[in-house]
Amino acid sequence: MLEQGKFHFRSGSYGNALIAFEDARRGRFDQFSRLEQDFIRLLSKSDVRRFGDSLEFVERYIAENHENEAAAALLELYNLVPKNSLNGSVRRALEELDRHKVYPEAEYWIAETYRAEGELALAFRQYERAWEGRTLFETPGFEVEVLYQITNIHRLRREYVEMERRAREIVEGSSSSGVLRDRLWAGPASNQTRAAMMRILENEGLGRFLTIYRYNNTITERAHRLLGFFYYSSGRYIPAAEHLMFAFLIQNTVLIEDILRREYDYRFTNLDDLLGRISRRPDLEAFMDETEYFRTIHFLSAALYASGKPRPSMELWDFLASSGMAGEWGERARRNRTPVIERPVEAP
């Protein structure tokens, strides 16, 4: 039902998609409710109650007495939860059967359908439900996409405090869960690493910076970019420059590594040469559009300039001015000899 809903969604048939996603959610709840009840019926037998919380004894009883429904319930559970994680506890098995009634993938796609129909309030509620059930996602790491959607709705609603908090959670991870998605930004010695990166950029220029450093953490690139634009718009130029530096590094790492896969002898020299190779690659141009490559450079240049780092700022500004691919950002650079420090009325 979930896959059928995705088909309808991608075809623009949002009503049918919503019905299918809700059926999938209801089907998951009914399935695990039934499995839970099958297991509880077995546990209610007087011969089984005496085993207490021992899952081992309960399983032995199931096998010896051919309790097929209870056996099927445990088999379904073990397909989703490692048996050893239950610590031999009947209570833990019941907890997991109850927990798996939630279907976060269905909640996410219901949210996507509401978003596509412009119902942001309903979409936000569903994204939150998907986020609450994130430990059950079948695709590892998919919870980050949910968090991005929640962040984006806060942005559209101009709830910038919450937008910042959620974007920072993508970059920094969650202290409660121990998740760390960007070790170079938030890991041990990250402050020293960022300071060293900025020193190289400031003192030795773009070429040296992109020669020394490679970082392809595409999971956090969007969050770095969003935070950089936000901090720039609110006049916090130093953190804006740091976040945009990371976004810029990740973007260029992806481009350089993709070229290296096709041209094994390629060596990065400068951005102009890199752009010349990209101009013959529609897929890389699409990546640059998706990641707002030239917009990132524009605001990185301006943030560096406002932070008192004119050398890398002017390198980036001159690159924009000379590029025929930079569009409006190239035009802006050509109109002004140095970066113009702007304060947008709304956060980008």
C-alpha positions, 0 to 999 in steps of 0.5 A: 500500500505504501508503494502504491501511494508513492506511485499515486503521489508521483503521478500527482494524484494526491487524493488516491495517494493519501488514501493509500498511505492512510491504509498502509498506516492502518494496516501496520497498526492492525497487523501488530495489534493482531500479533500482540493479541496472539502473544498475549493470549498465549501468555494468559494461559495458566501453564505459561504464567508460571514462567514469569518474564522468561522469554526462553521458557515461553519459546520452549513452551511454544515449540513443544505445544505447537502454538503457531500463532504465538510463534508467528508473532515472535518470528515477525518480531525477530525479523525487525528486532534483534532477539538478543536486544530483548534480553530474554524478557517477555515484557520487552517483547510485548513492548516491541510489538506495541512500539512497532504499531507505528509506521513512520514511513507512512506518516512521512508520506502523508505529510508529503501529500499534505505539503504538496497540497499546500496544507502546511499545518497538517504536514507539520503535524505529520512530519512530527509524528514521523520524527517521533517514530524515527527509530523505526525507519527501515532506511537508515538515516532517513530521519534526517530528511524528516528533520529537513522538512520540519526545518523548512516548514519553520522557515516558511512560517518565519519561525526562525528560532525553531528553524535555527534549532532544527538546522543546528540539530541536523549539523550537530546531532542530538545529545540525547541520542548521541547522534553526530552527523558532522564530526568535522563540525561538532566532533572532538577538536572541531573548534581547532579544525574550523579555525585551521581551515579558516586560517588556510583560506584566509592566508593561503587562498582558495586554491590551497584551501581546496587542495588541502581539504576534502569533505563530502558530507552531503547529509549536512550541506543543506543545513550548513547553507541554510544556517550560513544564509540565516546568520548572514541575514541577521548580521552574524557574519563570523558564524555565517562565514564558517557555515558557508565555508563548510557548504562551499567545501562540501559542494566542491568536494563532490564536484572534484571527486566526481571529475576524478572518477572519470579523469583519474589524472585530474588535479585541482588547480583553480575554480575557473578550470573546475568550472570549465570541466563542469560546463560539459557535464549537465549532471554536475550543473544540476547539482550546482543548481540544487545546492545554490553553488553561486549563491553560496559563493556570493554570501560566503564572499560577503560574510568573509569581507564583513569579518575582515578577511578580504583576500579570500573574499575578493578571490571569490568575488572576482571568480563570480564576476568573471564566470559566465555561469554565475547568472545573477550572482555574477551580475551582482559581482560585476556591478560592484568592485567589492562585496556589498554587505546587505541585510535582507528584510527576510531571512534567506 
